[in-house]
Amino acid sequence: MTEAQTLRLLKIIMLCGISLLIFGHYLWSGLKLHETMGVNGIILIGLCCALGLILSLPTKIYLTLLLMKREAERKASAEQQKPHN
């Protein structure tokens, strides 16, 4: 799998995680699922939020590290292209 494909996959996973977090919040505040379903509703909301966090956090860390690596490579190539006096 190439780096571009890995990045695309991680971005999709991160968006799914954020979507699950938003969906869990909607279930809690919009539908008030915890009031209508009781404990089962709370468990469902908790699962949505937990899975959303699990999916969103590691990919953000990996993407941050990858962007830092690219920035270091750009700075290194800019230093090599500078004429030395």
N, C-alpha and C positions, 0 to 999 in steps of 0.2 A: 504494500500500500504506500503510495507516494505521500509526501508531506502535505500537498494540497488536498488530497483525499482525506487524510487524517484530520486536517483542520476543518474541513467541511463537515465530517462526521461529528467532531467535538462541538462545533457550533450548533448542529442540529440537536445533539444531546442537551446542550446548555439551554437552548430555546424550549425544548420539551420540559426540562426541569423548571424553568421560569413559568411556563404555562401551567404546570401542575400546581405551583405555588399560588398563582393567581386564581386558579380554579378552586383550590382549597379555601382561599380567602372568600371567594364568591359563595361557596357552600356555607361558610360560617356567617358572613354578614348579609349576603343577598338573599339566600333562601332560608336562612335560619334553620338549617338542617338539624342542628343540635337540639332545637326545641321540638321539632316534629318527630325525629327518630330516636331521641334520647341518647343512650350510651352508644348504640350502633352508629348514629350520626357523628358523634364525636370521634369514634374510632376511624370512620371513613375520612373525615376531615383531617385527622392526624396522619393517616396513611398518605393522603395526597400531598400534604405539606412535607412530610418526612422524605418521601420519594423525590419530590421536587428539589429539596435541599441536597439530597444525595447525588442527583443528576447534575445539578448546576454548579456546585462548589469545586469539585476537582477539575472540571474542564476549564473553569476560569483561571485556576492556578496554572494549569499547563499552558493555556494561551498566553498568560502574562509572561511566563518563563520563555516561551517561544518568541514573543515580541521583544523581550529584552535581549535575546540572542541575536535577533535580526538587527536591532539597533547597534549592538556592539560590532557586528560585521560591517554595517554601513560606516560606522566611525573609523574602523580599521582600514577600510578601502579608501575612505576620504583622506586619511593620513598618508596612505601610500601614494595617492595621486598628487599630493601637494608638492610643489617644487621646493627643494631644500636650498636655502641661501647660505 
